[in-house]
């Protein structure tokens, strides 16, 4: 899996995904491997497969860390399952209430659901979180970020921050 990560850092995503798929063939019940592939492929046009992998990971580890429902929420949002995404972000907030990026994603999906009061509340919570999205924030992509521009994929990007 480390080699797969290296390929992503070197901007060789296809090779990285291929190696992660091979790792799952070798260790299909390894939670970290399944989540790692799901996190990557959701950003490269394979959102539904990512949803399936996140669901597999939840079965593998019922007591999972916050980043699993967070990533699952991202994938659900990308495939248009916005109600489920909002509920999943709420679960992630329950696991890590001070993680600003979860609140920011909840705000984004709330806007998509036309729940402006909820969106404002989630955005306010994100901005109150230490190290969160202030005027000097990390909302813009950096040279090391994993973001792709919205012109390189058919699905809309749902925010500017990366996981």
DRENBA-37526 format. One record per atom (N, C-alpha, C): atom name; residue number from 1; x, y, z; residue in three letters. Coordinates in steps of 0.05 Angstrom, whole numbers, plus 5000, padded with zeros to 4 digits. Layout:
<nodes>
{CA NUM {X Y Z} ALA} ...
</nodes>
This chain:
<nodes>
{N 1 {5016 4976 5000} UNK} {CA 1 {5000 5000 5000} UNK} {C 1 {5017 5025 5000} UNK} {N 2 {5040 5024 5013} UNK} {CA 2 {5058 5047 5013} UNK} {C 2 {5067 5055 4985} UNK} {N 3 {5072 5035 4969} UNK} {CA 3 {5080 5041 4941} UNK} {C 3 {5057 5054 4926} UNK} {N 4 {5032 5046 4932} UNK} {CA 4 {5009 5059 4920} UNK} {C 4 {5007 5088 4928} UNK} {N 5 {5013 5094 4953} UNK} {CA 5 {5013 5122 4962} UNK} {C 5 {5034 5138 4948} UNK} {N 6 {5057 5126 4944} UNK} {CA 6 {5079 5140 4930} UNK} {C 6 {5070 5147 4901} UNK} {N 7 {5057 5129 4888} UNK} {CA 7 {5048 5135 4860} UNK} {C 7 {5029 5158 4860} UNK} {N 8 {5011 5160 4880} UNK} {CA 8 {4993 5183 4882} UNK} {C 8 {5009 5209 4886} UNK} {N 9 {5029 5208 4903} UNK} {CA 9 {5045 5232 4907} UNK} {C 9 {5060 5240 4882} UNK} {N 10 {5067 5221 4866} UNK} {CA 10 {5082 5226 4841} UNK} {C 10 {5063 5232 4818} UNK} {N 11 {5037 5235 4824} UNK} {CA 11 {5016 5240 4804} UNK} {C 11 {5014 5218 4784} UNK} {N 12 {5017 5193 4793} UNK} {CA 12 {5013 5170 4776} UNK} {C 12 {4990 5154 4788} UNK} {N 13 {4967 5167 4788} UNK} {CA 13 {4943 5156 4802} UNK} {C 13 {4935 5129 4792} UNK} {N 14 {4935 5124 4766} UNK} {CA 14 {4926 5099 4755} UNK} {C 14 {4943 5076 4766} UNK} {N 15 {4969 5080 4767} UNK} {CA 15 {4987 5059 4778} UNK} {C 15 {4981 5055 4808} UNK} {N 16 {4976 5077 4822} UNK} {CA 16 {4970 5075 4851} UNK} {C 16 {4944 5060 4855} UNK} {N 17 {4923 5065 4839} UNK} {CA 17 {4898 5051 4842} UNK} {C 17 {4902 5021 4836} UNK} {N 18 {4917 5016 4815} UNK} {CA 18 {4923 4988 4807} UNK} {C 18 {4936 4973 4830} UNK} {N 19 {4956 4985 4843} UNK} {CA 19 {4969 4973 4866} UNK} {C 19 {4951 4969 4890} UNK} {N 20 {4934 4988 4895} UNK} {CA 20 {4915 4985 4917} UNK} {C 20 {4895 4962 4911} UNK} {N 21 {4887 4959 4886} UNK} {CA 21 {4869 4937 4879} UNK} {C 21 {4883 4911 4884} UNK} {N 22 {4908 4909 4877} UNK} {CA 22 {4924 4885 4881} UNK} {C 22 {4926 4879 4911} UNK} {N 23 {4930 4900 4927} UNK} {CA 23 {4932 4896 4956} UNK} {C 23 {4906 4884 4967} UNK} {N 24 {4883 4893 4956} UNK} {CA 24 {4857 4882 4965} UNK} {C 24 {4854 4853 4957} UNK} {N 25 {4864 4846 4933} UNK} {CA 25 {4864 4818 4925} UNK} {C 25 {4879 4801 4945} UNK} {N 26 {4902 4812 4954} UNK} {CA 26 {4919 4797 4973} UNK} {C 26 {4908 4797 5002} UNK} {N 27 {4894 4818 5009} UNK} {CA 27 {4884 4820 5037} UNK} {C 27 {4856 4833 5036} UNK} {N 28 {4835 4818 5027} UNK} {CA 28 {4809 4830 5024} UNK} {C 28 {4795 4838 5050} UNK} {N 29 {4805 4828 5072} UNK} {CA 29 {4792 4836 5098} UNK} {C 29 {4808 4856 5113} UNK} {N 30 {4827 4869 5100} UNK} {CA 30 {4843 4889 5113} UNK} {C 30 {4829 4916 5111} UNK} {N 31 {4820 4926 5133} UNK} {CA 31 {4804 4951 5135} UNK} {C 31 {4819 4974 5122} UNK} {N 32 {4844 4978 5129} UNK} {CA 32 {4860 5001 5120} UNK} {C 32 {4863 5000 5089} UNK} {N 33 {4867 4977 5078} UNK} {CA 33 {4871 4974 5049} UNK} {C 33 {4845 4981 5035} UNK} {N 34 {4823 4971 5045} UNK} {CA 34 {4797 4976 5032} UNK} {C 34 {4790 5006 5033} UNK} {N 35 {4793 5018 5056} UNK} {CA 35 {4788 5047 5059} UNK} {C 35 {4807 5063 5041} UNK} {N 36 {4832 5055 5040} UNK} {CA 36 {4852 5070 5024} UNK} {C 36 {4844 5070 4994} UNK} {N 37 {4835 5048 4984} UNK} {CA 37 {4826 5047 4956} UNK} {C 37 {4801 5064 4952} UNK} {N 38 {4782 5061 4971} UNK} {CA 38 {4757 5076 4968} UNK} {C 38 {4762 5106 4968} UNK} {N 39 {4780 5115 4986} UNK} {CA 39 {4786 5144 4988} UNK} {C 39 {4798 5154 4961} UNK} {N 40 {4814 5138 4948} UNK} {CA 40 {4827 5147 4923} UNK} {C 40 {4808 5146 4900} UNK} {N 41 {4794 5124 4896} UNK} {CA 41 {4778 5122 4872} UNK} {C 41 {4754 5141 4871} UNK} {N 42 {4745 5150 4894} UNK} {CA 42 {4722 5168 4894} UNK} {C 42 {4730 5194 4880} UNK} {N 43 {4756 5201 4880} UNK} {CA 43 {4765 5225 4867} UNK} {C 43 {4772 5222 4838} UNK} {N 44 {4769 5198 4828} UNK} {CA 44 {4777 5193 4800} UNK} {C 44 {4754 5180 4784} UNK} {N 45 {4729 5189 4789} UNK} {CA 45 {4707 5181 4773} UNK} {C 45 {4695 5154 4779} UNK} {N 46 {4703 5141 4801} UNK} {CA 46 {4693 5115 4808} UNK} {C 46 {4677 5116 4834} UNK} {N 47 {4659 5135 4836} UNK} {CA 47 {4646 5141 4861} UNK} {C 47 {4629 5118 4871} UNK} {N 48 {4614 5105 4853} UNK} {CA 48 {4596 5083 4862} UNK} {C 48 {4613 5060 4873} UNK} {N 49 {4635 5054 4860} UNK} {CA 49 {4652 5033 4871} UNK} {C 49 {4663 5041 4898} UNK} {N 50 {4669 5066 4901} UNK} {CA 50 {4679 5076 4927} UNK} {C 50 {4657 5072 4949} UNK} {N 51 {4632 5078 4942} UNK} {CA 51 {4610 5074 4961} UNK} {C 51 {4610 5045 4970} UNK} {N 52 {4612 5026 4950} UNK} {CA 52 {4611 4998 4956} UNK} {C 52 {4635 4990 4975} UNK} {N 53 {4658 5001 4969} UNK} {CA 53 {4682 4995 4985} UNK} {C 53 {4679 5007 5014} UNK} {N 54 {4668 5031 5016} UNK} {CA 54 {4664 5042 5043} UNK} {C 54 {4645 5024 5059} UNK} {N 55 {4624 5014 5045} UNK} {CA 55 {4605 4996 5059} UNK} {C 55 {4619 4970 5067} UNK} {N 56 {4636 4960 5050} UNK} {CA 56 {4652 4936 5057} UNK} {C 56 {4669 4942 5082} UNK} {N 57 {4682 4965 5082} UNK} {CA 57 {4699 4973 5104} UNK} {C 57 {4684 4975 5131} UNK} {N 58 {4659 4985 5129} UNK} {CA 58 {4643 4987 5153} UNK} {C 58 {4635 4960 5164} UNK} {N 59 {4631 4941 5146} UNK} {CA 59 {4626 4913 5155} UNK} {C 59 {4651 4901 5168} UNK} {N 60 {4674 4908 5157} UNK} {CA 60 {4699 4897 5168} UNK} {C 60 {4706 4909 5195} UNK} {N 61 {4699 4934 5200} UNK} {CA 61 {4705 4947 5225} UNK} {C 61 {4682 4964 5235} UNK} {N 62 {4663 4951 5248} UNK} {CA 62 {4639 4966 5258} UNK} {C 62 {4646 4989 5277} UNK} {N 63 {4668 4987 5291} UNK} {CA 63 {4677 5009 5308} UNK} {C 63 {4700 5023 5293} UNK} {N 64 {4693 5039 5274} UNK} {CA 64 {4713 5051 5256} UNK} {C 64 {4719 5080 5265} UNK} {N 65 {4741 5091 5255} UNK} {CA 65 {4749 5119 5260} UNK} {C 65 {4731 5138 5244} UNK} {N 66 {4732 5163 5251} UNK} {CA 66 {4716 5184 5239} UNK} {C 66 {4720 5186 5209} UNK} {N 67 {4743 5180 5199} UNK} {CA 67 {4748 5184 5170} UNK} {C 67 {4733 5165 5153} UNK} {N 68 {4724 5143 5164} UNK} {CA 68 {4708 5124 5147} UNK} {C 68 {4680 5137 5140} UNK} {N 69 {4664 5145 5160} UNK} {CA 69 {4639 5158 5152} UNK} {C 69 {4643 5184 5137} UNK} {N 70 {4665 5198 5143} UNK} {CA 70 {4671 5222 5128} UNK} {C 70 {4675 5216 5098} UNK} {N 71 {4692 5197 5092} UNK} {CA 71 {4697 5189 5064} UNK} {C 71 {4672 5177 5051} UNK} {N 72 {4657 5162 5066} UNK} {CA 72 {4632 5150 5056} UNK} {C 72 {4613 5172 5049} UNK} {N 73 {4611 5193 5066} UNK} {CA 73 {4594 5216 5061} UNK} {C 73 {4602 5230 5035} UNK} {N 74 {4628 5233 5031} UNK} {CA 74 {4638 5245 5006} UNK} {C 74 {4628 5230 4982} UNK} {N 75 {4632 5203 4983} UNK} {CA 75 {4624 5186 4960} UNK} {C 75 {4594 5187 4956} UNK} {N 76 {4579 5186 4978} UNK} {CA 76 {4549 5187 4976} UNK} {C 76 {4541 5214 4963} UNK} {N 77 {4553 5235 4971} UNK} {CA 77 {4547 5262 4960} UNK} {C 77 {4553 5262 4930} UNK} {N 78 {4575 5251 4922} UNK} {CA 78 {4583 5250 4894} UNK} {C 78 {4564 5234 4876} UNK} {N 79 {4552 5213 4888} UNK} {CA 79 {4533 5197 4872} UNK} {C 79 {4504 5207 4874} UNK} {N 80 {4501 5229 4889} UNK} {CA 80 {4475 5242 4890} UNK} {C 80 {4457 5232 4913} UNK} {N 81 {4468 5216 4931} UNK} {CA 81 {4452 5207 4954} UNK} {C 81 {4456 5226 4977} UNK} {N 82 {4445 5250 4974} UNK} {CA 82 {4451 5272 4992} UNK} {C 82 {4440 5269 5019} UNK} {N 83 {4416 5259 5022} UNK} {CA 83 {4404 5254 5049} UNK} {C 83 {4422 5235 5065} UNK} {N 84 {4430 5214 5052} UNK} {CA 84 {4448 5194 5065} UNK} {C 84 {4475 5207 5072} UNK} {N 85 {4485 5224 5054} UNK} {CA 85 {4510 5237 5059} UNK} {C 85 {4508 5255 5084} UNK} {N 86 {4486 5270 5086} UNK} {CA 86 {4483 5287 5110} UNK} {C 86 {4482 5271 5135} UNK} {N 87 {4467 5249 5135} UNK} {CA 87 {4466 5232 5159} UNK} {C 87 {4493 5219 5166} UNK} {N 88 {4508 5212 5145} UNK} {CA 88 {4534 5200 5149} UNK} {C 88 {4554 5221 5160} UNK} {N 89 {4553 5246 5150} UNK} {CA 89 {4570 5267 5162} UNK} {C 89 {4563 5271 5191} UNK} {N 90 {4537 5269 5198} UNK} {CA 90 {4530 5272 5227} UNK} {C 90 {4543 5250 5243} UNK} {N 91 {4544 5226 5233} UNK} {CA 91 {4558 5204 5247} UNK} {C 91 {4587 5210 5250} UNK} {N 92 {4599 5221 5229} UNK} {CA 92 {4628 5228 5231} UNK} {C 92 {4632 5250 5252} UNK} {N 93 {4614 5269 5253} UNK} {CA 93 {4616 5290 5273} UNK} {C 93 {4614 5278 5301} UNK} {N 94 {4597 5258 5304} UNK} {CA 94 {4595 5245 5330} UNK} {C 94 {4621 5232 5339} UNK} {N 95 {4636 5222 5319} UNK} {CA 95 {4662 5209 5325} UNK} {C 95 {4685 5229 5328} UNK} {N 96 {4682 5252 5315} UNK} {CA 96 {4703 5273 5317} UNK} {C 96 {4691 5301 5314} UNK} {N 97 {4679 5310 5336} UNK} {CA 97 {4664 5335 5334} UNK} {C 97 {4681 5360 5329} UNK} {N 98 {4707 5359 5332} UNK} {CA 98 {4723 5383 5328} UNK} {C 98 {4738 5382 5301} UNK} {N 99 {4730 5365 5283} UNK} {CA 99 {4743 5364 5257} UNK} {C 99 {4728 5382 5237} UNK} {N 100 {4740 5404 5231} UNK} {CA 100 {4726 5425 5215} UNK} {C 100 {4718 5415 5187} UNK} {N 101 {4733 5398 5175} UNK} {CA 101 {4727 5390 5148} UNK} {C 101 {4700 5374 5147} UNK} {N 102 {4693 5360 5168} UNK} {CA 102 {4668 5346 5169} UNK} {C 102 {4645 5366 5169} UNK} {N 103 {4647 5386 5186} UNK} {CA 103 {4627 5407 5187} UNK} {C 103 {4624 5422 5160} UNK} {N 104 {4647 5427 5148} UNK} {CA 104 {4647 5440 5121} UNK} {C 104 {4632 5424 5101} UNK} {N 105 {4637 5398 5101} UNK} {CA 105 {4623 5380 5081} UNK} {C 105 {4593 5378 5088} UNK} {N 106 {4586 5378 5114} UNK} {CA 106 {4558 5378 5121} UNK} {C 106 {4545 5404 5111} UNK} {N 107 {4559 5426 5113} UNK} {CA 107 {4549 5452 5103} UNK} {C 107 {4544 5450 5073} UNK} {N 108 {4563 5438 5058} UNK} {CA 108 {4560 5436 5029} UNK} {C 108 {4536 5419 5021} UNK} {N 109 {4532 5396 5034} UNK} {CA 109 {4510 5379 5027} UNK} {C 109 {4484 5392 5036} UNK} {N 110 {4484 5407 5058} UNK} {CA 110 {4460 5420 5067} UNK} {C 110 {4451 5441 5047} UNK} {N 111 {4470 5455 5035} UNK} {CA 111 {4464 5475 5014} UNK} {C 111 {4451 5460 4990} UNK} {N 112 {4462 5437 4983} UNK} {CA 112 {4451 5422 4961} UNK} {C 112 {4423 5412 4967} UNK} {N 113 {4417 5408 4992} UNK} {CA 113 {4390 5399 5001} UNK} {C 113 {4371 5423 5006} UNK} {N 114 {4382 5447 5001} UNK} {CA 114 {4367 5472 5006} UNK} {C 114 {4358 5475 5035} UNK} {N 115 {4377 5467 5053} UNK} {CA 115 {4373 5470 5082} UNK} {C 115 {4392 5492 5091} UNK} {N 116 {4385 5516 5085} UNK} {CA 116 {4404 5538 5090} UNK} {C 116 {4410 5543 5120} UNK} {N 117 {4391 5539 5137} UNK} {CA 117 {4396 5543 5166} UNK} {C 117 {4417 5522 5175} UNK} {N 118 {4413 5498 5167} UNK} {CA 118 {4432 5476 5174} UNK} {C 118 {4460 5482 5162} UNK} {N 119 {4460 5492 5138} UNK} {CA 119 {4485 5498 5124} UNK} {C 119 {4500 5520 5139} UNK} {N 120 {4486 5541 5147} UNK} {CA 120 {4499 5563 5162} UNK} {C 120 {4510 5553 5189} UNK} {N 121 {4494 5536 5202} UNK} {CA 121 {4502 5526 5228} UNK} {C 121 {4527 5508 5225} UNK} {N 122 {4528 5491 5205} UNK} {CA 122 {4551 5474 5200} UNK} {C 122 {4576 5491 5192} UNK} {N 123 {4571 5511 5175} UNK} {CA 123 {4594 5529 5167} UNK} {C 123 {4604 5544 5191} UNK} {N 124 {4586 5554 5208} UNK} {CA 124 {4595 5568 5233} UNK} {C 124 {4611 5550 5250} UNK} {N 125 {4602 5525 5253} UNK} {CA 125 {4617 5506 5270} UNK} {C 125 {4645 5500 5258} UNK} {N 126 {4646 5498 5232} UNK} {CA 126 {4672 5493 5219} UNK} {C 126 {4691 5517 5224} UNK} {N 127 {4680 5541 5223} UNK} {CA 127 {4698 5565 5227} UNK} {C 127 {4706 5568 5256} UNK} {N 128 {4692 5557 5275} UNK} {CA 128 {4699 5559 5303} UNK} {C 128 {4719 5538 5311} UNK} {N 129 {4723 5518 5295} UNK} {CA 129 {4741 5496 5303} UNK} {C 129 {4770 5506 5300} UNK} {N 130 {4786 5501 5321} UNK} {CA 130 {4815 5509 5319} UNK} {C 130 {4828 5498 5294} UNK} {N 131 {4844 5515 5281} UNK} {CA 131 {4858 5507 5257} UNK} {C 131 {4840 5502 5233} UNK} {N 132 {4816 5514 5234} UNK} {CA 132 {4797 5510 5213} UNK} {C 132 {4800 5529 5190} UNK} {N 133 {4777 5537 5178} UNK} {CA 133 {4777 5552 5154} UNK} {C 133 {4773 5582 5159} UNK} {N 134 {4794 5595 5166} UNK} {CA 134 {4793 5624 5171} UNK} {C 134 {4802 5638 5145} UNK} {N 135 {4806 5664 5147} UNK} {CA 135 {4815 5679 5123} UNK} {C 135 {4842 5669 5113} UNK} {N 136 {4859 5660 5131} UNK} {CA 136 {4885 5649 5123} UNK} {C 136 {4883 5619 5121} UNK} {N 137 {4861 5608 5112} UNK} {CA 137 {4856 5580 5114} UNK} {C 137 {4869 5563 5093} UNK} {N 138 {4863 5537 5096} UNK} {CA 138 {4873 5517 5078} UNK} {C 138 {4851 5509 5058} UNK} {N 139 {4832 5527 5053} UNK} {CA 139 {4811 5520 5034} UNK} {C 139 {4820 5520 5005} UNK} {N 140 {4843 5532 5000} UNK} {CA 140 {4852 5531 4972} UNK} {C 140 {4872 5508 4968} UNK} {N 141 {4872 5496 4945} UNK} {CA 141 {4890 5474 4940} UNK} {C 141 {4919 5483 4942} UNK} {N 142 {4936 5465 4951} UNK} {CA 142 {4965 5470 4952} UNK} {C 142 {4978 5453 4931} UNK} {N 143 {5004 5457 4928} UNK} {CA 143 {5019 5441 4909} UNK} {C 143 {5018 5411 4916} UNK} {N 144 {5015 5405 4941} UNK} {CA 144 {5015 5377 4950} UNK} {C 144 {4986 5365 4952} UNK} {N 145 {4966 5381 4946} UNK} {CA 145 {4939 5372 4949} UNK} {C 145 {4932 5351 4928} UNK} {N 146 {4912 5336 4934} UNK} {CA 146 {4903 5314 4917} UNK} {C 146 {4880 5323 4899} UNK} {N 147 {4875 5348 4897} UNK} {CA 147 {4851 5358 4883} UNK} {C 147 {4855 5357 4853} UNK} {N 148 {4834 5352 4839} UNK} {CA 148 {4833 5355 4810} UNK} {C 148 {4813 5377 4804} UNK} {N 149 {4818 5391 4783} UNK} {CA 149 {4800 5413 4777} UNK} {C 149 {4773 5402 4767} UNK} {N 150 {4753 5418 4769} UNK} {CA 150 {4726 5409 4762} UNK} {C 150 {4724 5404 4732} UNK} {N 151 {4743 5414 4717} UNK} {CA 151 {4742 5409 4688} UNK} {C 151 {4753 5382 4680} UNK} {N 152 {4765 5367 4699} UNK} {CA 152 {4776 5341 4692} UNK} {C 152 {4758 5318 4698} UNK} {N 153 {4734 5323 4707} UNK} {CA 153 {4716 5301 4714} UNK} {C 153 {4687 5309 4708} UNK} {N 154 {4670 5289 4706} UNK} {CA 154 {4643 5295 4700} UNK} {C 154 {4627 5301 4725} UNK} {N 155 {4635 5292 4748} UNK} {CA 155 {4620 5297 4773} UNK} {C 155 {4629 5324 4784} UNK} {N 156 {4611 5339 4796} UNK} {CA 156 {4618 5365 4807} UNK} {C 156 {4634 5361 4833} UNK} {N 157 {4654 5378 4837} UNK} {CA 157 {4668 5378 4863} UNK} {C 157 {4650 5390 4883} UNK} {N 158 {4651 5380 4908} UNK} {CA 158 {4633 5390 4928} UNK} {C 158 {4645 5409 4948} UNK} {N 159 {4671 5413 4946} UNK} {CA 159 {4684 5434 4962} UNK} {C 159 {4713 5436 4954} UNK} {N 160 {4726 5456 4964} UNK} {CA 160 {4754 5460 4956} UNK} {C 160 {4774 5446 4974} UNK} {N 161 {4766 5435 4996} UNK} {CA 161 {4785 5422 5014} UNK} {C 161 {4787 5392 5008} UNK} {N 162 {4811 5381 5012} UNK} {CA 162 {4816 5353 5006} UNK} {C 162 {4818 5337 5032} UNK} {N 163 {4813 5312 5030} UNK} {CA 163 {4817 5294 5053} UNK} {C 163 {4845 5283 5053} UNK} 
</nodes>
